[in-house]
Amino acid sequence: MESEYYLVKSDMLPEVFVKVMAVKRLLSSGKADSVNDAVQRIGLSRSAYYKYKDAVLPFYETSRGRLVTLIFAVENFPGILSGIINCMARGKANILTINQNIPINGLADVSISIETERMTTGLEAMLEEIARIPGVRSYRILARD
């Protein structure tokens, strides 16, 4: 039987699933040194974590192995696009296309299509890192395939 997937708001989930995600965030951000450390901080048993860790994914991780097109609004100064590309390269995103519009009023729209299958960083974490680059004003996911 093939698995079915559902998109459910986190406040509607049983507490155990929300805690599993909190443990995963601690581990992926490096704020916890081990699973044991993370589950103790969150107040979850190790067995519950291991039981559900592969079944509960954040919305962004459902894009693994897919094509994702992102749109960024960036300020018009040298190095912004390079910073975005370097961030994607660190996360092992496979960049397929890059389009940058001519800047208007000091801002340019940049669309980048990536393939996410081999990414070592979650899409959400990568986007949060890109958002911290000086000059990146906003981003959004335009399409997923």
Secondary structure as the mmCIF struct_conf table of DSSP 4:
data_model
#
loop_
_struct_conf.conf_type_id
_struct_conf.id
_struct_conf.beg_label_comp_id
_struct_conf.beg_label_asym_id
_struct_conf.beg_label_seq_id
_struct_conf.end_label_comp_id
_struct_conf.end_label_asym_id
_struct_conf.end_label_seq_id
HELX_RH_3T_P HELX_RH_3T_P1 SER A 10 MET A 12
BEND BEND1 LEU A 13 LEU A 13
HELX_RH_AL_P HELX_RH_AL_P1 GLU A 15 SER A 29
TURN_TY1_P TURN_TY1_P1 GLY A 30 GLY A 30
BEND BEND2 LYS A 31 SER A 34
HELX_RH_AL_P HELX_RH_AL_P2 VAL A 35 ILE A 42
TURN_TY1_P TURN_TY1_P2 GLY A 43 GLY A 43
HELX_RH_AL_P HELX_RH_AL_P3 ARG A 46 TYR A 52
TURN_TY1_P TURN_TY1_P3 LYS A 53 ALA A 55
HELX_RH_3T_P HELX_RH_3T_P2 PHE A 59 SER A 63
TURN_TY1_P TURN_TY1_P4 ARG A 64 GLY A 65
BEND BEND3 ARG A 66 ARG A 66
STRN STRN1 LEU A 67 GLU A 75
BEND BEND4 ASN A 76 PHE A 77
TURN_TY1_P TURN_TY1_P5 PRO A 78 GLY A 79
HELX_RH_AL_P HELX_RH_AL_P4 ILE A 80 ARG A 90
TURN_TY1_P TURN_TY1_P6 GLY A 91 LYS A 92
STRN STRN2 ASN A 94 GLN A 100
HELX_LH_PP_P HELX_LH_PP_P1 ASN A 101 PRO A 103
STRN STRN3 ILE A 104 ILE A 104
TURN_TY1_P TURN_TY1_P7 ASN A 105 GLY A 106
STRN STRN4 LEU A 107 GLU A 115
TURN_TY1_P TURN_TY1_P8 GLU A 117 ARG A 118
BEND BEND5 THR A 120 THR A 121
HELX_RH_AL_P HELX_RH_AL_P5 LEU A 123 ALA A 131
TURN_TY1_P TURN_TY1_P9 ARG A 132 ARG A 132
BEND BEND6 ILE A 133 ILE A 133
TURN_TY1_P TURN_TY1_P10 PRO A 134 GLY A 135
STRN STRN5 VAL A 136 ARG A 144
#
